[in-house]
């Protein structure tokens, strides 16, 4: 299995910045901004285990 291309990474990051609860939606998956930022952090740092929504500040995950 090869590493994803830069274009593939960009496509996935863009997609993740459009996931989550949009303004006016039921707030059950966090904001689109926080969803994208969390995914981007994990991709850029290769640190899936850093996804710790239980101990993160509420404004970072909601």
C-alpha positions in Angstrom: 0.0 0.0 0.0 1.4 3.4 -1.0 1.1 6.7 0.8 -1.7 8.9 -0.5 -0.8 11.6 -2.9 -0.9 15.3 -1.9 -4.1 15.7 -4.0 -5.7 12.8 -2.2 -4.8 14.3 1.2 -6.3 17.7 0.2 -9.5 16.1 -1.1 -10.0 14.1 2.2 -9.2 17.2 4.3 -11.7 19.3 2.3 -14.3 16.6 2.8 -13.7 16.5 6.5 -14.1 20.3 6.9 -17.7 19.8 5.5 -18.6 17.1 8.0 -20.2 17.6 11.3 -23.1 19.7 12.5 -23.6 22.8 10.3 -25.2 25.9 11.8 -28.8 25.2 12.5 -28.4 21.5 12.6 -28.7 19.3 15.7 -25.4 19.6 17.5 -24.5 15.9 17.6 -21.2 15.7 15.7 -19.4 19.0 16.5 -19.0 21.9 14.2 -17.7 21.4 10.7 -14.6 23.5 11.6 -13.7 21.4 14.6 -14.3 18.2 12.7 -12.0 19.3 10.0 -9.4 20.6 12.3 -9.3 17.4 14.4 -8.9 15.3 11.3 -6.2 17.6 9.9 -4.3 17.4 13.1 -4.4 13.7 13.0 -3.3 13.5 9.4 -0.5 16.0 9.7 0.9 14.4 12.8 0.1 10.8 12.1 -1.4 10.6 15.5 -4.8 8.9 15.5 -4.6 8.4 19.3 -4.6 12.2 19.8 -8.4 12.0 19.1 -9.4 12.4 22.7 -12.8 14.1 22.7 -13.5 13.2 26.3 -10.6 15.2 27.7 -10.6 18.0 25.2 -12.1 21.4 25.9 -15.8 21.5 24.9 -15.3 24.4 22.4 -12.8 22.2 20.6 -15.1 19.3 20.0 -18.6 20.7 19.9 
